[in-house]
Amino acid sequence: MRPVLLGIVSDIHTGSTVAVCPPEGVKLDDGGKYLPSRPQQWLWQCWTDFWARVAAQRRALKAELWCVYNGDLFEGGAHHGTTQIISGNPEVQAYLAARVFGVPRELRPAHTFIVRGTEAHVGPSGATEEAFARSIHAERDPETDKWSWWHLRLAPHGCLLDFQHHGRQGQRPWTEASVVSLLAAQIFYEHARRGLPHPRLAIRSHRHKVGDSGDSHPVRVIQTPAFQLKTGYAHRVAAESLADIGGVIVTVFPDGQYAVEKVLFTPELPTPWVASA
């Protein structure tokens, strides 16, 4: 009866020029090479630091490790008019996926689960994430016999956890917490009116902002941070907002109680320009 440690990440957007990229870069099809920018080098350090923290927690608790990738693992091709992709070549994208997700795979988790994200990024019905999940032999959804999940429910030590990619959050700092709390209330009442057991903890993503409803309702909602910096699209639709970078570690103990640790890394604002003397 060991604790179960869940390493939870989302919105990695592998293949984006403002997302995680291995330090050696990647060779392009015509003989050129893409090298990561300084912000991408920082993101890689954050990525490896997060999984090192997961490994240290597992050792300290002698826990079993489960990995959950909660959607938008890949940036995909042309969408929202973006040019911020490293390459549209599937081979390049496959190399990046192997390197980026090779970091948690080196920890040899007991189970890996992949939740489908946004179709604009990962294709119709999450096709890219389904193909990747098959390639790494992730845990399959027994209802669909697919390798990835739209809606994942886990119950380690009887503690019901609920995962979906698309969450909800206020657009202003003073409304962020209240909207997450409203989502927690909705999840609870949607289960209650059907006479279904509600999850203790619901994990949602997509917003690239961390959020926590706390104990305001019987269901607790955690909105996960991301591993992608601000894109050109985000500069247009959320100009004043900064992405939260990091992941979430959930530990479920043999008595069914759980603990949440939000691991966050703070990106710096641009250095102010100063005229030379």
Buried (B, 14 or more C-beta within 10 A) or exposed (E): EEBBBBBBBBBBBBBBBBBBBBEEBBBBEEEEEBEBEEBBBBBBEBBBEBBEBBBEBBEEBEBBBBBBBBBBBBBBBEEEEBEBBBBEBEEBBEBBBBBBBEBBBEBEBEBBBBBBBBBBBBBEEBEBBBBBBBEBEBBBBEEEEBBBBBEBEBBBBEBBBBBBBEBBBBEEEEEBBBBBBBBBBBBBBEBEEEEEEBBBBBBBBBBBBBBBBEEBBBBBBBBBBBBBBBBEEBEEEBEEBBBBBBBBBBBBBEEEEBEBEBBBBEBEEEEEEEEEE
